[in-house]
Each structure stands twice: as structure tokens, then as C-alpha cells.
């Protein structure tokens, strides 16, 4: 933190301008059917809002209460930048801090402070735990803050909110495109593309239901050489552009893309058995994101996969890797995951269970036609994601300038 304090500002810390909610919620002890619930999975990274709300009747353990206007800060793996302001009261996971502005602190200004890259880096550096790093309010509250007068806070917050509004509008486009993709996949994976370019009209009954007459039912493993392969069980290394990237569950977003932020590497001496080839598919086997899928492309550079991911390599004589990946993005597959994940401390699907998954498979040429149609929607998604990334970069620059007083604003 720079020593220079802008004229009219004061130097303080996060704990003096905000407090942590310590109100607890016990499921079953009070009416919970209509209480909104927020877990880490509900917070969109870098968007400053909750994507969707769950319901408190879905939880079974103690949670934290939050009020309208509070800031939710993901304390598990804080580098994921899961920070959002809530527009209603509810309860949140204990892996989320509910942070409340003290008098004299504008809530949206506090949101900016908590979203700032320097704050995220501080939270990451104060995290404890190797596999599941968590920060705490005791640590985060010590983060140093330069505090402008309230009128200037409000002006700064208004500027940042205008960028957040643009990000949210673009995120809405992403959400709508995802819904379009979901409907398209449902159509293509049940009715396919006939010789005339239209959906098939002749179907047959199979063990998995009705499929076009020309299709066959396969086990997923039979399309991928018979089995899947677990990844490396070795610690990540700091990212080194001369070493393979180490692909972990947290590196994959919900659209099956590799996140650009916080990459890690694997020591080349340990990477060889786990190196990925073009078209390889990775599936998350454990945790809240079990079933999440990623298809590797060689254009991403050398990569190896970590132990909580299972690798499958398509037999390209019978399966197009892109077709398999699109199937793994479908609602049909999501429903299979929910039905198949073994309960426990963490949901789990192992390599053998993935290999046993049965699906309807068209001839290879039809698979490629299906992939081409899906990729046109994927291109729109990629364009919208690029716009969000660009706006996030603009916001990051504004946060750096406005929260340090390098650029002053007139209330």
C-alpha cells in the first residue's frame, strides 16, 4: 500500500469500514422454504452479482445470514473473484463471507474495494490450506484501505456501477445464448440431422429411449478406447511459460472453456504420463462441479491434467471428439450426472462409471454436422465472453486509479 494519502482521504483498514455478519441460520429451526440461499456456485466470477439463488430448504448444515446490500465474498479459493452485492436478504454458505458496510461507507464503494485485484491478491496470500485454500475475515479485515469522504465514495461507486451494468448486460446475452444452446442440443441429440438437413423422422426404441433409426447406442468408454485415465496427483507449480500448464477442475468454466486467470504449471519431469493430445476430453470426477467437461485443443499449448479430472481420448473412427464434448454440455448428460453421482462429503463419479454411460451416437459424418451447428452458437458465446473480459479489464484499471486517488472525481 502506498504511503501517500490523497488530500481529504484517510488511511484505514477493511475491518474499520465494514463488518462480518455473524448471524447464523439453522435449517429446520426456522421457516426456510422461501429463504434465498447463495453458495459459491451461485456467484458469477468478476460480474459483481449473484447469477441465480438457491433455496434454504436445499441445505442441511448451519449457514450465515445476510441482509439486502451486503457484499458476499467467496473465501474458498478467493482468486476465483467471487464477489457480489445482494439485492435481498437470505443465507449463504460458510465458504462465503457476508460483509456489511459500517456507517460512513457506501455499499457500492465497498463492493469496489472487495472486487479490486489488490484485495483479491491479499485474500489469496492470507489463505490457509493447500488443496482447499480459504481466507478468513480475521485476515481480510487487516487489508489497508484509502478512504475518501462519503460524497466522493458515492461518485466513485457510480462510475464503477456503470461498468458493472455493461458487464451485467453482456452477461445476460451469455445467459440467453446458453439457453439457445441448451435447446439446440436437445433437438440435435434426440432428432439429429437427416440427409436433407432436417431432423430425422424415423426412430427406434432402445434401452436409452427413442433415437433415430440410423443411430446406435454405445457406452462412452467404447467410444474412447475402453477406459478413462486419472490425472497427476502432484502439487501445482507457479506458472512457467516453458513448462506444461497444469489443468485443474477450477481452471474450467461452466461453458467448458479454460479460464485465462491464475494458471499453474506442472514440473516437466512429472508431466509426461498426463500430457494431453488434441481432442482429449477431461471430466471432473469429484466435488460440486462433478461432470464438468473440457476438450483440449493443441492451440492452448502443452497441458497436463490433475488428479480430480479423468481423461478420455475419442476413437476417431467412430466418434468425433467435438460431438462427445457437445453431448457432455447437454441437459441429458447433466441429468445423468445428478442421478449417478455417489453421495458423500463430495459427490463423485469415477472413471469406470463415466465409461459405462450409454448414449445415442449418429454416423461420424452426422456427428460432424451436429458439431458445426453447435460451434456457430459457441462462437457467439466466445464473443460475448471476450466482451465481458474486455469490460473487466476496463473496470480493473478504473479500480486501480479511483481507489488510490491517482484519478480524482468531483462529487
QUIURRA-V427882 format. One record per backbone hydrogen bond with DSSP energy under -1.0 kcal/mol. NH is the residue of the N-H (numbers start at 1). CO is the residue of the C=O. E is the energy in kcal/mol with one decimal. If there is no record, write none. Layout:
nh->(NH | NH)
co->(CO | CO)
e->(E | E)
//
This chain:
nh->(9 | 10 | 12 | 14 | 15 | 16 | 18 | 19 | 21 | 25 | 29 | 37 | 38 | 42 | 43 | 44 | 46 | 47 | 51 | 54 | 56 | 58 | 59 | 63 | 64 | 65 | 66 | 69 | 70 | 71 | 72 | 73 | 74 | 75 | 76 | 77 | 80 | 81 | 83 | 84 | 85 | 86 | 90 | 91 | 92 | 93 | 96 | 97 | 99 | 100 | 102 | 105 | 110 | 111 | 112 | 113 | 114 | 115 | 120 | 121 | 122 | 123 | 124 | 125 | 126 | 127 | 128 | 134 | 135 | 140 | 141 | 142 | 143 | 145 | 147 | 153 | 154 | 155 | 156 | 157 | 158 | 159 | 160 | 161 | 162 | 163 | 164 | 165 | 166 | 167 | 168 | 169 | 170 | 171 | 172 | 173 | 174 | 175 | 176 | 177 | 178 | 179 | 180 | 181 | 182 | 183 | 184 | 185 | 186 | 187 | 188 | 189 | 191 | 194 | 197 | 200 | 204 | 206 | 209 | 211 | 213 | 215 | 216 | 218 | 220 | 221 | 224 | 226 | 229 | 231 | 232 | 237 | 243 | 245 | 246 | 247 | 251 | 252 | 253 | 256 | 259 | 265 | 266 | 270 | 274 | 275 | 276 | 279 | 280 | 281 | 282 | 283 | 284 | 285 | 287 | 290 | 291 | 292 | 294 | 296 | 300 | 301 | 304 | 305 | 306 | 307 | 309 | 310 | 311 | 312 | 315 | 316 | 318 | 319 | 324 | 325 | 326 | 327 | 328 | 329 | 330 | 334 | 335 | 336 | 337 | 338 | 339 | 340 | 341 | 342 | 349 | 354 | 355 | 356 | 357 | 359 | 361 | 367 | 368 | 369 | 370 | 371 | 372 | 373 | 374 | 375 | 376 | 378 | 379 | 380 | 381 | 382 | 383 | 384 | 385 | 386 | 387 | 388 | 389 | 390 | 391 | 392 | 393 | 394 | 395 | 396 | 397 | 398 | 399 | 400 | 401 | 402 | 403 | 406 | 407)
co->(6 | 147 | 145 | 143 | 141 | 13 | 14 | 100 | 98 | 63 | 26 | 54 | 91 | 39 | 40 | 49 | 81 | 44 | 42 | 37 | 35 | 55 | 56 | 25 | 92 | 23 | 90 | 86 | 67 | 99 | 84 | 97 | 82 | 95 | 95 | 133 | 77 | 78 | 81 | 72 | 48 | 70 | 66 | 36 | 64 | 38 | 93 | 73 | 71 | 19 | 17 | 102 | 106 | 107 | 108 | 109 | 110 | 111 | 116 | 117 | 118 | 119 | 120 | 121 | 122 | 124 | 134 | 128 | 75 | 136 | 137 | 139 | 140 | 12 | 10 | 149 | 150 | 151 | 152 | 153 | 154 | 155 | 156 | 157 | 158 | 159 | 160 | 161 | 162 | 163 | 164 | 165 | 166 | 167 | 168 | 169 | 170 | 171 | 172 | 173 | 174 | 175 | 176 | 177 | 178 | 179 | 180 | 181 | 182 | 183 | 184 | 185 | 187 | 198 | 194 | 191 | 211 | 209 | 206 | 204 | 202 | 212 | 361 | 359 | 357 | 355 | 221 | 221 | 311 | 309 | 305 | 265 | 240 | 302 | 264 | 304 | 248 | 249 | 257 | 253 | 251 | 237 | 244 | 267 | 271 | 272 | 303 | 296 | 277 | 312 | 294 | 310 | 292 | 308 | 347 | 287 | 284 | 289 | 282 | 280 | 297 | 298 | 245 | 274 | 247 | 232 | 306 | 283 | 229 | 281 | 223 | 314 | 315 | 315 | 320 | 321 | 322 | 323 | 324 | 326 | 327 | 330 | 331 | 332 | 333 | 334 | 335 | 336 | 337 | 348 | 285 | 350 | 351 | 352 | 354 | 218 | 216 | 363 | 364 | 365 | 366 | 367 | 368 | 369 | 370 | 371 | 372 | 374 | 375 | 376 | 377 | 378 | 379 | 380 | 381 | 382 | 383 | 384 | 385 | 386 | 387 | 388 | 389 | 390 | 391 | 392 | 393 | 394 | 395 | 396 | 397 | 398 | 399 | 401 | 401)
e->(-2.3 | -2.1 | -3.1 | -2.4 | -2.8 | -1.5 | -1.3 | -2.7 | -3.1 | -2.8 | -2.0 | -1.9 | -2.1 | -1.8 | -1.4 | -1.4 | -2.3 | -1.5 | -2.8 | -3.2 | -2.8 | -2.2 | -1.4 | -2.4 | -2.4 | -2.9 | -2.8 | -2.8 | -2.2 | -3.0 | -3.6 | -2.5 | -3.1 | -1.9 | -1.2 | -3.5 | -2.3 | -2.1 | -1.3 | -2.3 | -1.4 | -2.1 | -2.1 | -2.5 | -2.8 | -2.2 | -1.6 | -3.1 | -3.3 | -3.4 | -2.6 | -1.8 | -2.4 | -2.0 | -1.7 | -2.2 | -2.6 | -1.5 | -2.2 | -2.7 | -2.1 | -2.8 | -2.5 | -2.5 | -1.4 | -1.2 | -2.8 | -2.2 | -2.1 | -3.1 | -2.8 | -1.5 | -2.1 | -2.5 | -3.3 | -2.3 | -2.4 | -1.7 | -2.6 | -2.8 | -2.1 | -1.9 | -2.4 | -2.6 | -1.5 | -1.1 | -2.3 | -2.6 | -1.5 | -2.4 | -3.0 | -2.4 | -2.0 | -2.7 | -2.2 | -1.4 | -2.0 | -2.7 | -2.4 | -2.6 | -2.4 | -1.7 | -2.2 | -2.7 | -2.6 | -2.1 | -2.4 | -2.9 | -2.0 | -1.9 | -2.9 | -2.8 | -2.7 | -4.1 | -2.3 | -2.5 | -2.8 | -1.2 | -1.5 | -2.3 | -2.0 | -1.7 | -2.2 | -2.3 | -3.6 | -2.7 | -1.5 | -3.5 | -2.3 | -1.2 | -2.6 | -2.9 | -2.4 | -2.6 | -2.7 | -3.0 | -1.8 | -1.7 | -2.8 | -2.0 | -3.9 | -2.9 | -1.8 | -2.4 | -2.4 | -1.2 | -2.7 | -2.9 | -2.5 | -2.9 | -3.1 | -2.0 | -2.4 | -2.3 | -2.0 | -1.7 | -2.3 | -2.3 | -1.9 | -2.9 | -2.3 | -2.1 | -2.6 | -1.4 | -2.4 | -2.1 | -1.7 | -2.5 | -3.3 | -2.8 | -3.4 | -1.0 | -2.1 | -2.2 | -1.9 | -2.4 | -2.3 | -2.4 | -1.9 | -1.2 | -1.8 | -2.0 | -2.5 | -1.8 | -2.5 | -2.3 | -1.9 | -1.8 | -2.5 | -2.6 | -2.1 | -2.3 | -2.4 | -1.3 | -1.3 | -2.3 | -3.2 | -2.2 | -1.9 | -1.6 | -2.4 | -2.4 | -2.2 | -1.9 | -2.2 | -2.7 | -1.1 | -2.3 | -2.0 | -1.0 | -2.2 | -2.7 | -2.0 | -2.1 | -2.7 | -2.2 | -1.7 | -2.2 | -2.4 | -2.2 | -2.5 | -2.7 | -1.9 | -2.0 | -2.7 | -2.5 | -2.0 | -2.3 | -3.0 | -2.1 | -2.1 | -3.5 | -2.2 | -1.0 | -1.7)
//
